[in-house]
Amino acid sequence: MQAALRPQSLESPAPATAEPLFPPQLLARLDKNGPRYTSYPTADRYHGGFGEQDYRLALQQRRAASPAEPLSLYVHIPFCESVCYYCACNKVVTRHHDRAARYLDALSREIALHVQELGQGVPVSQLHFGGGTPTFLSDEELARLMGDLRAAFHFQPDAEISVEVDPRTATPERLAYLKQLGFNRLSFGVQDFDKRVQVAVHRVQSYEDVAALMHSARALGYASVNVDLIYGLPLQTAESFARTIEQVIALRPDRIALYAYAHLPERFKPQRRIHEADLPDRATRVGLLSAAIQGFLAQGYTYIGMDHFALNTDALAIAKQRGELHRNFQGYSTQPDRDLVALGVSAIGRIGNTYSQNAKVLDEYYEAIEGGRFAVERGLTLNPDDLVRREVIMEIMCQGRVDFARIEARHGLRFGDYFSRELSQMASLAELGLVNLHPGELRVTGLGWYFVRAVAMAFDGYLRTAATGASYSRII
């Protein structure tokens, strides 16, 4: 990131007050669904015309152009012992742990396929195990998988190696073994500490158990511990969620991810077990979010942006202050904009100017990998318009500032001409207090940072031809 982008690129949100955090008239204007922009174009734009051979070509081009450039790795472990009703992840619910053996064999083959195309020992700066439930795997299985990855890639000494942990099944001994394997960051799926809410979403875990794991993680020297929360779950109330927020603050995680529940039972079958009448209404949802933001800000956390909070001393908060945030499929990151190799069923990756997603069905994933082929089911090669819009949207989402001259120099265009329609929309958002337009630049305001998705959506070329669909989550 150029030094010119580092000065106060974002105005800090106002501290907690008795005043409503979100003005009602603004909510009325922006009460809509929108993409989360972990990529642009978004995953719903990927198509089956991009396949295995396209992915191979992208890997080969990377090897020819930048073989020593560090990679990020993502490994998807789909298995869960029980289903959480709110979950929209790709998962396989089973208590038969022996099902993991074939999956690990397939991951080994998939890793080998990447080595064939990329070469041996490509440096890696970031690894994340997601799911599903990565800790569904036994100690021996996790050791085998980490061994395969370390044999294929070269992990940099300061690599971020993180894993999602289910507090219901983890133990302090398990955390110690994960640390021994090289994991240095943990993410605990908490969602809510209220017992009634936990029963309603079929995920019961005590505060005491999570607190014990947090204590162990600190003692073991993990560099960062994240806690995931969800607002908008059934039976949540202002009072119950306030208690959860207080308990989370008492745990003092380094980072907090606060996600909005998107109720899409027509797409995700487990959500059909949630009674819609039990869901908080719109006003309550907004109140839950507002109270959480103000509660965290008052206790030494920085609002990184959509979903993310970090202690003021955390690397993520420091990166925001310096204008050095980045964004990938796991959310906000301190890592530079890296190529991402994604392994496992349904995993989404990025190589060069392409995105790709593996088969979502386990049998189809197995068929491809065991046949010696990449399991890529769909993807996208970005065109020049995609590339310029991706850069603008990521500047908005990460830095809250767009330098018109920089975009013009990189893409050979006149910003005011190319984005004349979008700048007209920015004028409307400026009237709402969400952005400031200056000669040669656009800045997101402190208030606008809470609605940054709405700002980014104005530059989404695909939304011109298709209305924002119900498949996206609510902006607020």
MOKASUL-V375602 format. One record per residue. N is the residue number from 1. RES is the residue in three letters. SS is DSSP state (A for helix, B for strand, O for the rest). PHI is phi as a letter, one per 40 degrees, with the letter a starting at -180 (NA if undefined). Layout:
n:N res:RES ss:SS phi:PHI
n:N res:RES ss:SS phi:PHI
//
This chain:
n:1 res:MET ss:O phi:NA
n:2 res:GLN ss:O phi:c
n:3 res:ALA ss:A phi:d
n:4 res:ALA ss:A phi:c
n:5 res:LEU ss:A phi:c
n:6 res:ARG ss:O phi:c
n:7 res:PRO ss:O phi:c
n:8 res:GLN ss:O phi:d
n:9 res:SER ss:O phi:c
n:10 res:LEU ss:O phi:b
n:11 res:GLU ss:O phi:c
n:12 res:SER ss:O phi:c
n:13 res:PRO ss:O phi:d
n:14 res:ALA ss:O phi:c
n:15 res:PRO ss:O phi:c
n:16 res:ALA ss:O phi:c
n:17 res:THR ss:O phi:b
n:18 res:ALA ss:O phi:c
n:19 res:GLU ss:O phi:c
n:20 res:PRO ss:O phi:d
n:21 res:LEU ss:O phi:c
n:22 res:PHE ss:O phi:b
n:23 res:PRO ss:O phi:d
n:24 res:PRO ss:A phi:d
n:25 res:GLN ss:A phi:c
n:26 res:LEU ss:A phi:c
n:27 res:LEU ss:A phi:c
n:28 res:ALA ss:A phi:c
n:29 res:ARG ss:A phi:c
n:30 res:LEU ss:O phi:b
n:31 res:ASP ss:O phi:c
n:32 res:LYS ss:O phi:a
n:33 res:ASN ss:B phi:c
n:34 res:GLY ss:B phi:a
n:35 res:PRO ss:O phi:c
n:36 res:ARG ss:O phi:c
n:37 res:TYR ss:O phi:f
n:38 res:THR ss:O phi:c
n:39 res:SER ss:O phi:a
n:40 res:TYR ss:O phi:a
n:41 res:PRO ss:O phi:c
n:42 res:THR ss:O phi:c
n:43 res:ALA ss:A phi:c
n:44 res:ASP ss:A phi:c
n:45 res:ARG ss:A phi:c
n:46 res:TYR ss:O phi:c
n:47 res:HIS ss:B phi:a
n:48 res:GLY ss:O phi:c
n:49 res:GLY ss:O phi:c
n:50 res:PHE ss:O phi:c
n:51 res:GLY ss:O phi:b
n:52 res:GLU ss:A phi:c
n:53 res:GLN ss:A phi:c
n:54 res:ASP ss:A phi:c
n:55 res:TYR ss:A phi:c
n:56 res:ARG ss:A phi:d
n:57 res:LEU ss:A phi:c
n:58 res:ALA ss:A phi:c
n:59 res:LEU ss:A phi:c
n:60 res:GLN ss:A phi:c
n:61 res:GLN ss:A phi:c
n:62 res:ARG ss:A phi:c
n:63 res:ARG ss:A phi:c
n:64 res:ALA ss:A phi:c
n:65 res:ALA ss:A phi:c
n:66 res:SER ss:A phi:a
n:67 res:PRO ss:O phi:c
n:68 res:ALA ss:O phi:c
n:69 res:GLU ss:O phi:c
n:70 res:PRO ss:O phi:c
n:71 res:LEU ss:B phi:b
n:72 res:SER ss:B phi:b
n:73 res:LEU ss:B phi:b
n:74 res:TYR ss:B phi:b
n:75 res:VAL ss:B phi:b
n:76 res:HIS ss:B phi:c
n:77 res:ILE ss:B phi:b
n:78 res:PRO ss:O phi:c
n:79 res:PHE ss:B phi:c
n:80 res:CYS ss:B phi:b
n:81 res:GLU ss:O phi:c
n:82 res:SER ss:O phi:a
n:83 res:VAL ss:O phi:c
n:84 res:CYS ss:O phi:c
n:85 res:TYR ss:O phi:c
n:86 res:TYR ss:O phi:c
n:87 res:CYS ss:O phi:c
n:88 res:ALA ss:O phi:b
n:89 res:CYS ss:O phi:c
n:90 res:ASN ss:O phi:c
n:91 res:LYS ss:O phi:a
n:92 res:VAL ss:B phi:b
n:93 res:VAL ss:B phi:c
n:94 res:THR ss:O phi:a
n:95 res:ARG ss:O phi:b
n:96 res:HIS ss:O phi:c
n:97 res:HIS ss:A phi:c
n:98 res:ASP ss:A phi:c
n:99 res:ARG ss:A phi:c
n:100 res:ALA ss:A phi:c
n:101 res:ALA ss:A phi:c
n:102 res:ARG ss:A phi:c
n:103 res:TYR ss:A phi:c
n:104 res:LEU ss:A phi:c
n:105 res:ASP ss:A phi:c
n:106 res:ALA ss:A phi:c
n:107 res:LEU ss:A phi:c
n:108 res:SER ss:A phi:c
n:109 res:ARG ss:A phi:c
n:110 res:GLU ss:A phi:c
n:111 res:ILE ss:A phi:c
n:112 res:ALA ss:A phi:c
n:113 res:LEU ss:A phi:c
n:114 res:HIS ss:A phi:c
n:115 res:VAL ss:A phi:c
n:116 res:GLN ss:A phi:d
n:117 res:GLU ss:A phi:c
n:118 res:LEU ss:A phi:c
n:119 res:GLY ss:O phi:g
n:120 res:GLN ss:O phi:c
n:121 res:GLY ss:O phi:g
n:122 res:VAL ss:B phi:c
n:123 res:PRO ss:B phi:c
n:124 res:VAL ss:B phi:b
n:125 res:SER ss:B phi:b
n:126 res:GLN ss:B phi:a
n:127 res:LEU ss:B phi:b
n:128 res:HIS ss:B phi:b
n:129 res:PHE ss:B phi:c
n:130 res:GLY ss:B phi:b
n:131 res:GLY ss:B phi:a
n:132 res:GLY ss:O phi:f
n:133 res:THR ss:O phi:b
n:134 res:PRO ss:A phi:d
n:135 res:THR ss:A phi:c
n:136 res:PHE ss:A phi:c
n:137 res:LEU ss:O phi:c
n:138 res:SER ss:O phi:c
n:139 res:ASP ss:A phi:d
n:140 res:GLU ss:A phi:c
n:141 res:GLU ss:A phi:c
n:142 res:LEU ss:A phi:c
n:143 res:ALA ss:A phi:c
n:144 res:ARG ss:A phi:c
n:145 res:LEU ss:A phi:c
n:146 res:MET ss:A phi:c
n:147 res:GLY ss:A phi:c
n:148 res:ASP ss:A phi:c
n:149 res:LEU ss:A phi:c
n:150 res:ARG ss:A phi:c
n:151 res:ALA ss:A phi:c
n:152 res:ALA ss:A phi:c
n:153 res:PHE ss:B phi:b
n:154 res:HIS ss:B phi:b
n:155 res:PHE ss:B phi:c
n:156 res:GLN ss:B phi:c
n:157 res:PRO ss:B phi:d
n:158 res:ASP ss:B phi:b
n:159 res:ALA ss:B phi:c
n:160 res:GLU ss:B phi:c
n:161 res:ILE ss:B phi:b
n:162 res:SER ss:B phi:b
n:163 res:VAL ss:B phi:a
n:164 res:GLU ss:B phi:c
n:165 res:VAL ss:B phi:b
n:166 res:ASP ss:O phi:c
n:167 res:PRO ss:O phi:c
n:168 res:ARG ss:O phi:c
n:169 res:THR ss:O phi:b
n:170 res:ALA ss:O phi:c
n:171 res:THR ss:O phi:b
n:172 res:PRO ss:A phi:d
n:173 res:GLU ss:A phi:c
n:174 res:ARG ss:A phi:c
n:175 res:LEU ss:A phi:c
n:176 res:ALA ss:A phi:c
n:177 res:TYR ss:A phi:c
n:178 res:LEU ss:A phi:d
n:179 res:LYS ss:A phi:c
n:180 res:GLN ss:A phi:c
n:181 res:LEU ss:A phi:c
n:182 res:GLY ss:O phi:h
n:183 res:PHE ss:O phi:c
n:184 res:ASN ss:O phi:b
n:185 res:ARG ss:B phi:a
n:186 res:LEU ss:B phi:b
n:187 res:SER ss:B phi:b
n:188 res:PHE ss:B phi:c
n:189 res:GLY ss:B phi:c
n:190 res:VAL ss:B phi:b
n:191 res:GLN ss:B phi:g
n:192 res:ASP ss:O phi:a
n:193 res:PHE ss:O phi:c
n:194 res:ASP ss:O phi:c
n:195 res:LYS ss:A phi:c
n:196 res:ARG ss:A phi:c
n:197 res:VAL ss:A phi:c
n:198 res:GLN ss:A phi:c
n:199 res:VAL ss:A phi:c
n:200 res:ALA ss:A phi:c
n:201 res:VAL ss:A phi:b
n:202 res:HIS ss:O phi:g
n:203 res:ARG ss:O phi:a
n:204 res:VAL ss:O phi:b
n:205 res:GLN ss:O phi:a
n:206 res:SER ss:O phi:c
n:207 res:TYR ss:A phi:c
n:208 res:GLU ss:A phi:c
n:209 res:ASP ss:A phi:c
n:210 res:VAL ss:A phi:c
n:211 res:ALA ss:A phi:c
n:212 res:ALA ss:A phi:c
n:213 res:LEU ss:A phi:c
n:214 res:MET ss:A phi:c
n:215 res:HIS ss:A phi:c
n:216 res:SER ss:A phi:c
n:217 res:ALA ss:A phi:c
n:218 res:ARG ss:A phi:c
n:219 res:ALA ss:A phi:c
n:220 res:LEU ss:A phi:c
n:221 res:GLY ss:O phi:g
n:222 res:TYR ss:O phi:c
n:223 res:ALA ss:O phi:c
n:224 res:SER ss:B phi:a
n:225 res:VAL ss:B phi:b
n:226 res:ASN ss:B phi:b
n:227 res:VAL ss:B phi:b
n:228 res:ASP ss:B phi:c
n:229 res:LEU ss:B phi:b
n:230 res:ILE ss:B phi:b
n:231 res:TYR ss:B phi:b
n:232 res:GLY ss:O phi:g
n:233 res:LEU ss:O phi:c
n:234 res:PRO ss:O phi:c
n:235 res:LEU ss:O phi:g
n:236 res:GLN ss:O phi:c
n:237 res:THR ss:O phi:b
n:238 res:ALA ss:A phi:d
n:239 res:GLU ss:A phi:c
n:240 res:SER ss:A phi:c
n:241 res:PHE ss:A phi:c
n:242 res:ALA ss:A phi:c
n:243 res:ARG ss:A phi:c
n:244 res:THR ss:A phi:c
n:245 res:ILE ss:A phi:c
n:246 res:GLU ss:A phi:c
n:247 res:GLN ss:A phi:c
n:248 res:VAL ss:A phi:c
n:249 res:ILE ss:A phi:c
n:250 res:ALA ss:A phi:c
n:251 res:LEU ss:A phi:c
n:252 res:ARG ss:O phi:f
n:253 res:PRO ss:O phi:c
n:254 res:ASP ss:O phi:c
n:255 res:ARG ss:B phi:b
n:256 res:ILE ss:B phi:b
n:257 res:ALA ss:B phi:b
n:258 res:LEU ss:B phi:b
n:259 res:TYR ss:B phi:c
n:260 res:ALA ss:B phi:c
n:261 res:TYR ss:O phi:c
n:262 res:ALA ss:O phi:b
n:263 res:HIS ss:O phi:c
n:264 res:LEU ss:O phi:b
n:265 res:PRO ss:O phi:c
n:266 res:GLU ss:O phi:c
n:267 res:ARG ss:O phi:b
n:268 res:PHE ss:O phi:b
n:269 res:LYS ss:A phi:d
n:270 res:PRO ss:A phi:d
n:271 res:GLN ss:A phi:c
n:272 res:ARG ss:A phi:c
n:273 res:ARG ss:A phi:c
n:274 res:ILE ss:O phi:c
n:275 res:HIS ss:O phi:c
n:276 res:GLU ss:A phi:d
n:277 res:ALA ss:A phi:c
n:278 res:ASP ss:A phi:c
n:279 res:LEU ss:O phi:c
n:280 res:PRO ss:O phi:c
n:281 res:ASP ss:O phi:c
n:282 res:ARG ss:A phi:d
n:283 res:ALA ss:A phi:c
n:284 res:THR ss:A phi:c
n:285 res:ARG ss:A phi:d
n:286 res:VAL ss:A phi:c
n:287 res:GLY ss:A phi:c
n:288 res:LEU ss:A phi:c
n:289 res:LEU ss:A phi:c
n:290 res:SER ss:A phi:c
n:291 res:ALA ss:A phi:c
n:292 res:ALA ss:A phi:c
n:293 res:ILE ss:A phi:d
n:294 res:GLN ss:A phi:c
n:295 res:GLY ss:A phi:c
n:296 res:PHE ss:A phi:c
n:297 res:LEU ss:A phi:c
n:298 res:ALA ss:O phi:c
n:299 res:GLN ss:O phi:b
n:300 res:GLY ss:O phi:g
n:301 res:TYR ss:B phi:b
n:302 res:THR ss:B phi:c
n:303 res:TYR ss:B phi:c
n:304 res:ILE ss:B phi:c
n:305 res:GLY ss:B phi:h
n:306 res:MET ss:O phi:e
n:307 res:ASP ss:O phi:g
n:308 res:HIS ss:B phi:b
n:309 res:PHE ss:B phi:b
n:310 res:ALA ss:B phi:a
n:311 res:LEU ss:B phi:d
n:312 res:ASN ss:O phi:d
n:313 res:THR ss:O phi:c
n:314 res:ASP ss:O phi:c
n:315 res:ALA ss:A phi:d
n:316 res:LEU ss:A phi:c
n:317 res:ALA ss:A phi:c
n:318 res:ILE ss:A phi:c
n:319 res:ALA ss:A phi:c
n:320 res:LYS ss:A phi:c
n:321 res:GLN ss:A phi:c
n:322 res:ARG ss:A phi:c
n:323 res:GLY ss:O phi:g
n:324 res:GLU ss:O phi:b
n:325 res:LEU ss:O phi:c
n:326 res:HIS ss:B phi:b
n:327 res:ARG ss:B phi:a
n:328 res:ASN ss:B phi:a
n:329 res:PHE ss:O phi:c
n:330 res:GLN ss:O phi:c
n:331 res:GLY ss:B phi:h
n:332 res:TYR ss:B phi:c
n:333 res:SER ss:B phi:a
n:334 res:THR ss:O phi:c
n:335 res:GLN ss:O phi:c
n:336 res:PRO ss:O phi:d
n:337 res:ASP ss:O phi:c
n:338 res:ARG ss:O phi:b
n:339 res:ASP ss:B phi:c
n:340 res:LEU ss:B phi:b
n:341 res:VAL ss:B phi:c
n:342 res:ALA ss:B phi:b
n:343 res:LEU ss:B phi:b
n:344 res:GLY ss:O phi:h
n:345 res:VAL ss:O phi:d
n:346 res:SER ss:O phi:g
n:347 res:ALA ss:O phi:c
n:348 res:ILE ss:B phi:b
n:349 res:GLY ss:B phi:b
n:350 res:ARG ss:B phi:b
n:351 res:ILE ss:B phi:b
n:352 res:GLY ss:O phi:f
n:353 res:ASN ss:O phi:c
n:354 res:THR ss:B phi:b
n:355 res:TYR ss:B phi:b
n:356 res:SER ss:B phi:a
n:357 res:GLN ss:B phi:b
n:358 res:ASN ss:B phi:c
n:359 res:ALA ss:O phi:d
n:360 res:LYS ss:O phi:c
n:361 res:VAL ss:O phi:c
n:362 res:LEU ss:A phi:d
n:363 res:ASP ss:A phi:c
n:364 res:GLU ss:A phi:c
n:365 res:TYR ss:A phi:c
n:366 res:TYR ss:A phi:c
n:367 res:GLU ss:A phi:d
n:368 res:ALA ss:A phi:c
n:369 res:ILE ss:A phi:c
n:370 res:GLU ss:A phi:c
n:371 res:GLY ss:O phi:c
n:372 res:GLY ss:O phi:g
n:373 res:ARG ss:O phi:b
n:374 res:PHE ss:O phi:c
n:375 res:ALA ss:O phi:c
n:376 res:VAL ss:B phi:c
n:377 res:GLU ss:B phi:b
n:378 res:ARG ss:B phi:a
n:379 res:GLY ss:B phi:i
n:380 res:LEU ss:B phi:a
n:381 res:THR ss:B phi:b
n:382 res:LEU ss:O phi:c
n:383 res:ASN ss:O phi:c
n:384 res:PRO ss:A phi:d
n:385 res:ASP ss:A phi:c
n:386 res:ASP ss:A phi:d
n:387 res:LEU ss:A phi:c
n:388 res:VAL ss:A phi:c
n:389 res:ARG ss:A phi:c
n:390 res:ARG ss:A phi:d
n:391 res:GLU ss:A phi:c
n:392 res:VAL ss:A phi:c
n:393 res:ILE ss:A phi:c
n:394 res:MET ss:A phi:c
n:395 res:GLU ss:A phi:c
n:396 res:ILE ss:A phi:c
n:397 res:MET ss:A phi:c
n:398 res:CYS ss:A phi:b
n:399 res:GLN ss:O phi:b
n:400 res:GLY ss:O phi:g
n:401 res:ARG ss:B phi:a
n:402 res:VAL ss:B phi:b
n:403 res:ASP ss:B phi:c
n:404 res:PHE ss:A phi:c
n:405 res:ALA ss:A phi:c
n:406 res:ARG ss:A phi:c
n:407 res:ILE ss:A phi:c
n:408 res:GLU ss:A phi:c
n:409 res:ALA ss:A phi:c
n:410 res:ARG ss:A phi:c
n:411 res:HIS ss:A phi:b
n:412 res:GLY ss:O phi:g
n:413 res:LEU ss:O phi:a
n:414 res:ARG ss:O phi:b
n:415 res:PHE ss:A phi:d
n:416 res:GLY ss:A phi:c
n:417 res:ASP ss:A phi:c
n:418 res:TYR ss:A phi:c
n:419 res:PHE ss:O phi:b
n:420 res:SER ss:A phi:c
n:421 res:ARG ss:A phi:c
n:422 res:GLU ss:A phi:c
n:423 res:LEU ss:A phi:c
n:424 res:SER ss:A phi:c
n:425 res:GLN ss:A phi:c
n:426 res:MET ss:A phi:c
n:427 res:ALA ss:A phi:c
n:428 res:SER ss:A phi:c
n:429 res:LEU ss:A phi:c
n:430 res:ALA ss:A phi:c
n:431 res:GLU ss:A phi:c
n:432 res:LEU ss:O phi:c
n:433 res:GLY ss:O phi:g
n:434 res:LEU ss:O phi:c
n:435 res:VAL ss:B phi:b
n:436 res:ASN ss:B phi:b
n:437 res:LEU ss:B phi:b
n:438 res:HIS ss:B phi:b
n:439 res:PRO ss:O phi:d
n:440 res:GLY ss:O phi:g
n:441 res:GLU ss:B phi:a
n:442 res:LEU ss:B phi:b
n:443 res:ARG ss:B phi:b
n:444 res:VAL ss:B phi:c
n:445 res:THR ss:O phi:c
n:446 res:GLY ss:A phi:d
n:447 res:LEU ss:A phi:c
n:448 res:GLY ss:A phi:c
n:449 res:TRP ss:A phi:c
n:450 res:TYR ss:O phi:c
n:451 res:PHE ss:O phi:b
n:452 res:VAL ss:A phi:c
n:453 res:ARG ss:A phi:c
n:454 res:ALA ss:A phi:c
n:455 res:VAL ss:A phi:c
n:456 res:ALA ss:A phi:c
n:457 res:MET ss:A phi:c
n:458 res:ALA ss:O phi:c
n:459 res:PHE ss:O phi:c
n:460 res:ASP ss:O phi:c
n:461 res:GLY ss:A phi:c
n:462 res:TYR ss:A phi:c
n:463 res:LEU ss:A phi:c
n:464 res:ARG ss:A phi:c
n:465 res:THR ss:O phi:b
n:466 res:ALA ss:O phi:a
n:467 res:ALA ss:O phi:c
n:468 res:THR ss:O phi:d
n:469 res:GLY ss:O phi:c
n:470 res:ALA ss:O phi:c
n:471 res:SER ss:O phi:c
n:472 res:TYR ss:O phi:c
n:473 res:SER ss:B phi:c
n:474 res:ARG ss:B phi:c
n:475 res:ILE ss:O phi:c
n:476 res:ILE ss:O phi:b
//
